[in-house]
């Protein structure tokens, strides 16, 4: 976020960079500017847990919270045992 943006607020703290990026990308698809903070802290030590913050402008915080809850609900409804994720590279179909 730039200094011209409204004050950033922490929407959530993600478990890892991939989760934070997924959330941030979905928010941006919905027109909410978002950014990830803290992802480089202690990057040289894989065994240290890091707090990956997803930040949004204060003016969009309420809408971003609703979208985050919708994302969580969508994921609960997925039966991963029935999702075709394809074959690993190099294995016959």
N, C-alpha and C positions, 0 to 999 in steps of 0.2 A: 504494500500500500504506500502511496506517496504521501508527502506532508500535506497535500491539498485534500486528501480524503478525510472523511469524518473519523473520529477517534475509533481505532480498532478495538474490538472486544473479543475475548476468547469464547468461541462457540463450543469447542470440545477439545479434549486431549486424546489424541489417537494412540493406539498401541505401537504403531510403527509408521515409517514414511509412506508405505504403500496405502495403508488405510487413510492416512491424512490426505494423500493425493487424490484418492477416490472421492472422498467427501468434498474436497475443494473443487474438483472438476465438476461434480454434480451441481454444486452451488453455482458455479460459473455458468453452467448450461442453463440454469434457471434465472440468470441475470444478476446474481449476487457476486460482487467482487469478493474474492477470498484469497488468503495467502496462508502459507505454512511457516511457522516459526519454531526455532529450537532444533531443527533437524540436523544441524551440523555439530551440536554440542557433543563432545566426546566421541566423535565419529571414528576415531582411531581405536576405541575400545569397545568391541562388540558385546562384551559382557556387562556393560553398564547400561541400565535401563535409561531411556531418554524420554522426555516429555515432548511430544510433537503436538504443538498447538495449531488449531485451525482458527484463524482470525477472520472476522468479518466487520464491516463498518457497523457502528452502534445503531445507525438508522435501519439496518437490515437484520438486526439480531433476532427479533421475534419471528420474522419470516424464515430465517435460516434455521431456527430451532424447530419450526414446524416441518421443514424439509428433512432435517436430520431424523426426526421421529418417523417420518414416512419412509426414509431409507431403511431404518432399523426394522420397521414392520414388513417391508418388502423382503428383506433378507430372511426373516423368520419363516416366511411362507414358502421358501424354496426347499424342495426336497432334493438335496444334492445327490442322493442315490439314483435319481432318475435323470440327471443332467448329463448329456453327452458332451464330454470335454475333449473328445477326439483321442487319437493315438499319440503316444510319445514319439518324437522324431526318431526315424530310423526303424520303427516297428511296422510290420505289415498290418493293414487294416483288417 
